[in-house]
Amino acid sequence: MGFMDKLKSKFGKNEEATEEVSTKYKEGMKKTRNSFSGKLNDLIARYRKVDEDFFEELEEVLITADVGVMTVMDLVEELKMEAKRQNIKDTEGIKEVISEKLVDIYYGDDDEEIEQINLQEDNLSVILVVGVNGVGKTTSIGKLAHKLKQDGKRVVLAAGDTFRAGAIEQLEVWGERADVDVIKQNAGSDPAAVIFDGIKAAKSRDADVLICDTAGRLQNKVNLMNELAKVKRVIEREIPGAPHEVLLVLDATTGQNALSQAKTFSEATDVSGIVLTKLDGTAKGGIVLAIRNELNIPVKLVGLGEKVEDLQEFNAHAFVYGLFADLLEEEED
């Protein structure tokens, strides 16, 4: 089965859905693909044979795409074994194997449903959104609210980032755009109190989803982490088993710095998924694989543009297609 066939099978062979998603990823990952595909093509042109020298240079190409050293080492070992198993001698034959192995490494032993947002069927779903200031956290909340509203969900937002100037107002603007209620208090209020009010309001309005914004002052790391722990306790007390998702928003353009932020937040709260913004604005989109492989946290949503509908559910097949589109289409021609 070819790579595009596997992508189609992900959408139940729905050609229209496959086309829409693959186009979004192809366009949204243009910067990473141009950088990555160009280097990979050069490598394949210079090395006709699959040998140790080829794999050494392939490691460098992957590392410059911010795939992450540990991930690259794992991937290259897998490729060497697969090349031997399939008796692949020339570099042209290794392209699709690389794309397939990237998908395999992303999922590991997990089911592909790890990328889905965990929503409760019959009860209120609580999504806690964390991340440092400036990564696009509030914008991502607004876009997610819009997406859920389009899916027929009743959504309430809680403005728990009470410290950053303008954060509450920014969330209110997004609330108006998405046509959802925003629960707030005055700037400087206790974030846990705002989230408590948000839970009460969401329950009384029979909402399906409550999305909670939080502060992101990483320079006051201890205070921030204490605040997050307190917010989480309030949510757990009011709704046993919640929050159902703790989504960490990271800026893809910051590369390895995003990885260190993920480590910090994972220590403070049980991060269940990543929202990776500005994937369209970086040549180092391989950070998706580094986050997944090194921290064992799935990427659940990605930003592939400025428009409200450009926040997409993550799909590893579509991501790897976006990374390899030019090379894979060359093979199909």
C-alpha positions in Angstrom: 0.0 0.0 0.0 1.4 3.4 -1.0 1.7 6.3 1.4 -1.3 8.2 -0.1 -3.4 5.1 0.2 -2.6 4.9 3.9 -3.5 8.5 4.3 -6.9 7.9 2.5 -7.5 4.8 4.8 -7.2 7.1 7.8 -10.3 9.0 6.5 -12.3 5.9 5.6 -11.3 6.3 2.0 -13.2 9.7 1.9 -11.4 11.4 -1.0 -12.7 14.8 -0.2 -11.6 14.8 3.4 -8.2 13.3 2.4 -7.7 16.0 -0.2 -8.7 18.8 2.2 -6.4 17.7 5.0 -3.5 16.8 2.8 -3.7 20.2 1.1 -3.8 22.1 4.4 -0.7 20.2 5.6 1.1 20.6 2.3 0.5 24.4 2.2 1.0 24.8 6.0 4.3 23.0 6.1 5.8 24.7 3.1 8.8 26.2 4.9 9.8 22.9 6.6 9.3 20.9 3.4 11.3 23.3 1.3 14.2 23.1 3.7 13.9 19.4 4.4 13.0 18.1 0.9 15.7 20.2 -0.7 18.4 18.8 1.5 17.1 15.2 1.2 17.0 15.5 -2.6 20.5 16.8 -2.6 21.6 13.9 -0.4 19.9 11.3 -2.6 21.5 12.9 -5.7 25.0 12.7 -4.2 24.6 9.2 -2.8 23.4 6.5 -5.2 24.0 3.7 -2.6 22.5 3.3 0.8 25.6 3.0 3.0 27.0 4.3 6.3 28.0 7.7 4.8 24.5 8.2 3.5 23.0 7.5 6.9 25.4 9.8 8.7 24.4 12.7 6.4 20.8 11.8 6.7 21.2 12.2 10.5 22.4 15.8 10.0 19.5 16.6 7.7 17.0 15.4 10.2 18.6 17.1 13.2 18.6 20.5 11.3 14.8 20.0 10.9 14.7 19.9 14.8 13.5 16.2 14.8 15.7 15.8 17.9 18.9 13.9 18.4 17.4 11.0 20.3 14.6 10.6 17.8 17.0 10.8 14.9 19.2 8.0 16.3 16.1 5.8 16.8 14.9 6.5 13.3 18.2 5.9 11.6 18.6 2.6 13.4 15.2 1.6 12.2 16.0 2.6 8.7 19.2 0.6 8.6 17.3 -2.5 9.7 14.5 -1.9 7.2 16.9 -1.3 4.3 18.6 -4.6 5.1 15.3 -6.4 5.6 13.9 -5.1 2.2 17.3 -5.4 0.5 17.2 -1.7 -0.5 20.5 -0.8 -2.2 19.8 2.5 -3.9 18.8 5.8 -2.2 15.8 6.3 -4.4 14.2 3.3 -2.8 14.6 4.6 0.7 12.4 7.7 0.5 9.0 6.1 1.2 10.6 3.9 3.9 11.7 7.1 5.7 8.2 8.6 5.5 6.7 5.3 6.8 9.2 5.0 9.7 8.5 8.6 10.8 4.8 7.7 11.2 5.7 4.5 13.0 8.0 6.4 15.4 5.3 8.9 16.1 2.7 6.4 17.1 5.0 3.8 18.7 2.9 1.2 20.4 0.0 3.6 20.9 -3.3 3.6 19.1 -3.8 6.3 16.5 -6.6 7.7 18.6 -4.1 9.3 20.9 -4.3 12.5 18.7 -8.0 13.0 19.5 -9.2 15.5 22.1 -10.7 13.6 25.0 -14.4 14.8 25.2 -16.9 13.2 27.5 -20.1 11.9 25.9 -22.6 12.6 28.5 -20.9 15.0 31.0 -19.2 18.4 31.0 -15.7 18.1 29.4 -13.1 20.4 31.0 -10.0 21.4 29.0 -7.2 23.2 30.9 -4.9 25.2 28.6 -1.4 26.1 29.7 1.7 27.7 28.2 4.0 30.7 28.5 2.9 34.1 27.3 3.4 34.9 23.7 3.0 31.4 22.2 -0.6 31.9 21.0 -2.4 30.4 23.9 -5.5 32.7 23.9 -5.8 32.6 20.2 -5.6 28.8 20.2 -8.4 28.7 22.8 -10.6 31.0 20.6 -9.9 28.8 17.6 -10.6 25.6 19.5 -13.9 27.1 20.8 -14.9 28.0 17.3 -14.0 24.5 16.1 -16.1 22.8 18.9 -19.0 25.2 18.3 -18.9 24.3 14.6 -19.1 20.6 15.7 -22.4 21.4 17.6 -20.9 21.7 21.1 -22.0 24.2 23.7 -18.8 25.9 24.8 -18.0 28.2 27.8 -14.6 29.9 28.3 -13.1 30.8 31.7 -10.6 33.7 31.6 -8.1 32.3 34.2 -5.2 34.3 32.9 -5.9 37.2 35.2 -2.3 38.7 35.3 -1.3 39.4 31.7 -2.5 42.9 30.6 -5.3 42.5 28.1 -5.6 38.7 28.4 -9.2 38.8 29.6 -10.2 41.3 26.9 -8.5 39.2 24.2 -10.4 36.2 25.3 -13.7 38.2 25.3 -13.0 39.2 21.7 -12.5 35.5 20.8 -15.7 34.6 22.7 -17.7 37.1 20.6 -16.1 35.7 17.4 -16.9 32.1 18.3 -20.3 33.1 19.8 -19.5 31.5 23.2 -19.8 32.8 26.8 -16.8 34.0 28.6 -16.7 33.8 32.4 -14.3 36.4 34.0 -13.4 38.4 37.1 -11.4 41.6 37.4 -7.7 41.6 36.4 -5.5 40.3 39.2 -8.2 38.0 40.6 -7.4 34.6 41.9 -7.3 32.3 38.8 -8.7 29.3 40.7 -11.7 31.4 41.7 -12.4 32.3 38.1 -12.2 28.6 37.1 -14.6 27.8 39.9 -17.1 30.3 38.6 -16.5 28.9 35.1 -17.4 25.4 36.2 -20.6 26.6 38.0 -21.6 28.7 34.9 -20.9 25.8 32.5 -23.0 23.4 34.6 -25.9 25.9 34.9 -25.9 26.6 31.1 -25.8 22.9 30.3 -22.5 23.3 28.4 -20.7 20.4 26.8 -17.2 21.9 27.1 -15.5 24.3 29.4 -12.1 25.6 28.2 -10.0 27.2 30.9 -7.3 29.8 30.1 -4.4 30.1 32.6 -1.5 32.4 33.4 1.9 31.9 31.6 4.5 33.8 33.6 7.4 31.4 33.3 9.8 33.9 34.9 7.9 33.4 38.2 8.1 29.6 37.7 7.4 28.5 41.3 4.4 30.8 41.6 3.1 29.8 38.2 3.4 26.1 39.0 1.7 26.6 42.4 -1.2 28.4 40.7 -1.6 25.7 38.1 -1.6 23.0 40.8 -4.3 25.0 42.7 -6.5 25.4 39.6 -6.2 21.7 38.9 -7.3 20.9 42.5 -10.4 23.1 42.2 -11.4 21.4 39.0 -10.8 17.9 40.4 -12.9 18.8 43.5 -15.8 20.1 41.5 -15.7 17.4 38.7 -14.1 14.2 39.7 -11.9 12.9 36.9 -11.4 16.4 35.4 -9.6 18.1 33.7 -10.1 15.7 30.9 -7.4 17.3 28.9 -4.4 19.5 29.9 -3.3 21.1 26.6 0.1 22.8 26.5 0.4 25.4 23.8 3.9 25.7 22.2 5.2 27.9 19.5 6.8 25.7 16.7 9.1 28.5 15.6 11.0 28.3 19.0 12.2 24.8 18.2 14.2 23.1 21.0 13.1 25.9 23.4 9.6 24.5 23.0 10.9 21.1 24.2 12.3 22.6 27.4 9.0 24.5 28.1 7.1 21.2 27.6 9.5 19.5 30.2 8.8 22.3 32.7 5.1 22.2 32.4 5.0 18.4 32.5 6.7 18.6 35.9 3.9 20.9 37.2 0.8 19.4 35.7 -0.1 16.2 33.8 0.1 17.5 30.3 -2.0 15.2 28.1 -1.5 16.8 24.7 0.3 19.6 22.8 -1.2 22.4 20.7 1.6 23.4 18.4 1.1 26.9 16.9 2.8 28.6 13.9 3.8 25.3 12.3 3.4 27.1 9.0 6.0 29.7 10.1 9.0 27.5 10.8 11.5 25.5 8.7 11.9 23.2 11.8 8.6 21.4 11.9 10.4 18.2 12.9 9.9 19.4 16.5 6.5 17.6 16.4 8.4 14.2 16.3 10.9 15.3 19.0 8.1 16.3 21.4 6.3 13.0 20.8 9.3 10.8 21.0 11.3 12.4 23.8 8.4 13.4 26.1 5.9 10.8 25.1 3.2 13.5 24.8 1.0 13.4 21.7 0.5 16.6 19.5 -3.3 17.0 19.3 -3.7 20.3 17.5 -1.5 22.3 15.1 -1.7 25.8 13.7 -1.3 25.8 10.0 -2.1 29.4 9.3 -3.7 32.6 10.6 -7.4 31.9 9.8 -9.8 30.6 12.5 -10.2 27.3 10.7 -6.4 26.8 10.4 -6.2 25.1 13.8 -6.3 21.5 12.7 -6.6 18.2 14.6 -3.1 16.7 14.3 -2.7 13.7 12.0 0.7 12.0 11.8 0.0 10.6 8.3 -0.9 14.1 7.0 2.0 15.7 8.8 4.5 13.3 7.2 2.8 13.8 3.8 3.2 17.6 4.3 6.9 17.0 5.0 7.4 14.7 2.0 4.7 15.9 -0.5 7.1 16.9 -3.3 9.2 13.8 -3.0 6.1 11.4 -2.8 4.4 13.2 -5.7 7.6 12.8 -7.8 7.4 9.0 -7.2 3.7 8.9 -8.3 4.3 10.9 -11.5 
